[in-house]
Amino acid sequence: MQTKEVTKMLGVNRERIKYFKKQNVFMPENTVVDSKSAEYTEGDVTALRKLVILTKSGLTCGDIKRIQNGEWTLQEAIVERRKIIEDEMRRMRGSLSLTEEMVKIGVQFDSMPIEYLWNEIQQKEHEGEAFMDFEDMYGYRPVPLMRSGDCPHCNAVQEIDLVDYLWDETLNESHRENDMGPDIVYSFDTEDCIGCDKCGKAFQVRGWIREYPVGAYDSEHIDILKVEGCHEEN
């Protein structure tokens, strides 16, 4: 099967499969010279389905790699990941409860009862309740995802906010001693045509950006490609 057939069947894009390969959790049965001529087997499709199921359950590629290497059983990985998910949900429930109270008392920005709410939060945290915060990375990214790149048609510099094209944001927990903790990989693909601000011709931007440790820029790979047969008006 060709890549296009597989992506349609699984409901994922080409970059997701490339990401699985890059993370060394998916190795096609046939040697692939280039992605355009890739031929996937039924075994490959089964392996990819398994990866999609596991990642939708919350497991990261780091978790899956540990399972494949025999460092963890699937049950051990699920238990560890559940702890992380449950902790995130606990913080979310705390914030949800706080927002419900703010709605109930009709809080307004200009007249917010700061002292009251501050004391409420302090008391609840003292009792063991937790809340979402900027460290949880809900909408907060210390490493900007705005990039400049040259239009592949006319070389005009383009400003592209890659946040708009994210398809995956994976936190890979660290399990090694003496390292700097987990890393985050942001994967993006504009897929549909976006147009050059100057010439109006279409191009595609795809790749990944890595934070390591969390909050610090580590590395990136970004491709800017011509797209034929699609035209954006200025």
C-alpha positions in Angstrom: 0.0 0.0 0.0 1.1 3.5 -0.8 1.5 6.1 2.0 -1.6 8.0 0.8 -3.7 4.9 1.3 -2.3 4.2 4.7 -2.8 7.7 6.0 -6.4 7.8 4.8 -7.1 4.4 6.3 -5.6 5.4 9.7 -6.8 9.0 9.8 -3.3 10.3 10.3 -1.0 12.4 8.0 2.3 11.5 6.4 4.3 13.4 9.1 2.8 11.3 11.9 4.3 8.2 10.2 7.6 9.9 9.7 7.6 11.0 13.3 7.0 7.4 14.5 10.0 6.4 12.3 12.2 9.2 13.6 11.4 8.1 17.2 12.4 4.5 16.2 9.1 3.0 17.3 8.0 2.1 13.8 10.3 0.2 11.3 8.6 -0.7 8.0 9.1 -4.3 6.8 10.3 -3.1 3.4 13.3 -0.8 3.0 12.0 2.7 2.1 14.2 4.8 -0.1 11.9 7.8 -0.3 8.5 8.4 1.2 6.8 8.9 -2.1 7.6 5.4 -3.3 7.0 3.7 0.1 5.2 0.4 0.0 3.6 -0.6 3.3 2.6 -4.1 4.1 -0.4 -5.4 6.1 2.0 -5.9 9.0 3.1 -2.3 8.8 -0.6 -1.1 8.9 -1.2 -3.3 11.9 1.9 -1.9 13.7 0.8 1.6 12.9 -2.7 1.0 14.2 -1.1 -0.3 17.4 0.9 2.9 17.7 -2.1 5.1 17.0 -4.1 3.3 19.7 -1.3 3.6 22.3 -0.7 7.3 21.6 -4.4 8.0 21.8 -4.4 6.3 25.2 -1.8 8.9 26.3 1.4 7.0 25.9 4.4 8.8 24.4 6.8 7.5 21.9 9.3 7.4 24.8 6.9 5.1 26.7 6.4 2.9 23.7 10.2 2.6 23.1 10.7 1.4 26.6 8.1 -1.3 26.1 9.7 -2.3 22.8 13.1 -2.5 24.5 11.7 -4.7 27.3 12.3 -2.1 30.0 8.6 -1.9 30.7 5.5 -4.1 30.2 2.5 -2.4 28.6 0.7 -2.6 31.9 3.7 -0.8 33.7 3.7 1.9 31.0 -0.1 2.4 31.4 0.1 2.6 35.1 2.9 5.3 35.0 1.2 7.3 32.3 -2.1 7.1 34.2 -0.4 8.7 37.2 0.7 11.6 35.0 -2.7 12.0 33.3 -4.5 11.8 36.7 -2.2 14.4 38.1 -3.0 16.7 35.2 -6.7 16.0 35.6 -6.5 16.8 39.3 -5.0 20.2 38.5 -7.7 20.7 35.9 -10.4 19.9 38.3 -9.0 22.3 40.8 -9.0 25.1 38.2 -12.5 24.1 37.0 -13.8 24.4 40.6 -12.1 27.8 40.9 -13.7 29.1 37.7 -17.1 27.8 38.7 -16.8 29.7 42.0 -15.7 32.8 40.1 -18.7 32.5 37.8 -21.1 31.9 40.7 -20.0 35.1 42.5 -20.0 37.1 39.3 -16.3 38.1 39.3 -15.5 41.1 37.1 -11.9 42.0 36.0 -12.0 45.5 37.3 -13.6 44.6 40.6 -12.1 41.2 41.3 -12.0 40.2 45.0 -8.3 39.5 44.8 -7.8 39.0 48.5 -10.7 36.6 48.9 -9.7 34.5 45.9 -6.0 34.5 46.8 -6.9 33.2 50.3 -9.2 30.6 48.8 -6.5 29.3 46.6 -3.9 29.3 49.4 -6.3 27.4 51.7 -7.2 24.8 49.1 -3.5 24.3 48.2 -2.8 23.8 51.9 -5.5 21.2 52.0 -3.8 19.3 49.1 -5.8 20.7 46.1 -3.9 21.6 43.0 -4.4 24.1 40.1 -3.3 24.5 36.6 -0.4 27.0 36.2 1.8 28.3 33.4 4.4 25.5 34.1 1.8 23.0 32.9 2.2 24.4 29.4 -1.5 24.9 28.8 -1.1 27.5 26.1 2.3 28.6 27.5 5.4 27.8 25.5 8.7 29.3 26.7 10.2 28.4 23.3 8.4 30.5 20.6 7.0 28.6 17.6 7.1 31.7 15.3 9.6 31.2 12.5 10.8 33.1 9.5 11.4 31.3 6.2 12.0 32.1 2.5 9.2 31.5 0.0 10.5 28.6 -2.2 9.1 30.4 -5.3 10.3 34.0 -4.9 12.5 33.9 -1.8 10.5 36.6 0.0 10.8 36.2 3.8 7.6 34.9 5.4 6.6 35.0 9.1 4.8 31.7 10.0 3.2 31.0 13.4 3.6 27.2 13.6 1.2 27.0 16.6 -1.6 27.1 14.0 -0.3 23.9 12.3 0.6 21.7 15.3 -0.5 18.1 14.9 1.4 16.6 17.8 2.9 17.9 21.1 4.6 15.0 22.9 6.2 15.2 26.3 8.8 12.4 26.6 9.5 11.5 30.2 13.1 11.0 31.1 14.2 7.7 32.6 17.9 8.1 32.5 20.1 9.2 35.4 22.1 12.5 35.3 20.2 14.1 32.4 18.1 17.2 32.4 14.6 15.8 32.6 11.9 15.3 30.0 11.8 16.8 26.5 8.9 18.1 24.4 8.7 17.6 20.6 6.3 19.9 18.7 5.4 18.4 15.2 3.7 20.6 12.6 2.5 20.4 9.0 0.7 23.1 7.1 -0.6 20.4 4.8 -3.1 22.6 2.9 -1.7 25.4 0.8 -0.6 28.6 2.4 0.3 31.5 0.2 3.3 33.8 0.0 2.6 37.3 1.1 4.5 38.6 -1.9 3.9 36.3 -4.9 0.8 34.6 -3.7 2.1 31.1 -4.7 1.5 28.2 -2.4 4.0 26.4 -0.2 4.0 23.8 2.6 5.9 24.0 5.9 6.5 20.8 8.0 8.9 19.5 10.6 9.5 19.5 14.3 11.0 21.6 17.1 12.4 20.1 20.3 12.6 21.5 23.8 15.2 20.0 26.1 15.1 20.4 28.9 11.5 21.6 29.1 11.5 25.4 28.6 14.8 25.5 26.7 15.3 25.3 22.9 17.3 22.3 21.8 16.9 21.6 18.0 14.6 21.7 15.0 14.1 20.5 11.5 11.9 22.5 9.2 11.2 21.9 5.5 9.6 24.6 3.3 8.3 23.0 0.0 6.7 24.2 -3.2 3.1 23.2 -3.7 1.9 23.0 -7.3 -1.7 23.4 -8.5 -2.8 25.6 -5.6 -2.8 29.3 -5.5 -3.5 31.8 -2.6 -4.5 35.3 -3.3 -2.7 38.2 -1.6 
